[in-house]
Amino acid sequence: MYFELLQIRLIAHVQQRVQRGELTERGLARHTGISQPHLHNMLKGARVLSPQMADLLLHHLHITLLDLLDADELAAHQRTGQPG
């Protein structure tokens, strides 16, 4: 498992929640302290999601990196204590 893949999954998770209407870019930006244009550009791939900003998003969304793993990766993590 590579951090870049987890970044991609986190961005996809945020994009899905925005598309479903669960949150807005503006509201998420306000709650995380990330500027709305910067957040928008991260979600569109024009800016890189830094580890610090990933932490802000994870915290606000009440998820962990484990929530971004698929079932096989999660099972491997539970067996070995290491992500798959």
C-alpha positions in Angstrom: 0.0 0.0 0.0 1.4 3.4 -1.0 0.4 6.7 0.4 -0.3 8.1 -3.1 -3.0 5.4 -3.5 -4.5 6.4 -0.1 -4.5 10.1 -1.2 -6.3 9.1 -4.4 -8.9 7.2 -2.4 -9.4 10.0 0.0 -10.0 12.5 -2.8 -12.4 10.0 -4.4 -14.2 9.7 -1.1 -14.6 13.4 -0.8 -15.7 13.8 -4.4 -18.4 11.1 -3.9 -19.8 12.8 -0.8 -19.9 16.1 -2.6 -21.7 14.5 -5.6 -24.2 12.8 -3.3 -24.9 16.2 -1.7 -23.6 15.1 1.8 -21.3 18.1 1.9 -20.2 21.0 -0.2 -16.7 22.1 -1.2 -17.4 25.5 0.4 -18.6 24.0 3.7 -15.7 21.5 3.8 -13.3 24.3 3.2 -14.8 26.4 5.9 -14.7 23.6 8.5 -11.1 22.4 7.6 -9.5 25.8 7.2 -8.5 25.0 3.6 -9.3 27.7 1.1 -12.2 26.7 -1.2 -10.2 27.3 -4.4 -7.3 25.2 -3.0 -9.7 22.4 -2.0 -11.4 22.5 -5.4 -8.0 22.3 -7.2 -7.0 19.3 -5.0 -10.2 17.5 -5.8 -9.7 18.2 -9.5 -6.1 17.0 -9.4 -4.6 20.4 -10.2 -3.0 20.6 -6.7 -1.4 17.9 -4.6 -3.1 16.8 -1.4 -0.5 17.3 1.3 -0.4 15.0 4.4 -1.4 17.9 6.6 -4.5 18.6 4.5 -5.3 14.9 4.3 -5.3 14.9 8.1 -7.7 17.8 8.2 -10.1 16.1 5.8 -9.9 12.7 7.6 -10.5 14.4 10.9 -13.5 16.4 9.7 -15.0 13.5 7.9 -14.6 11.3 10.9 -12.7 8.5 9.0 -9.3 6.9 9.2 -6.9 5.6 6.6 -8.3 2.1 7.4 -11.7 3.3 6.1 -10.0 3.8 2.7 -8.9 0.2 2.4 -10.8 -2.3 0.4 -12.1 -5.6 2.0 -9.0 -7.6 1.0 -6.6 -5.0 2.3 -8.5 -4.6 5.5 -8.5 -8.4 6.0 -4.7 -8.5 5.4 -4.3 -5.7 7.9 -6.4 -7.5 10.5 -4.4 -10.7 10.1 -0.9 -9.1 10.2 -1.4 -5.7 11.7 -0.1 -4.2 8.4 -2.1 -2.9 5.4 -2.1 -5.2 2.5 
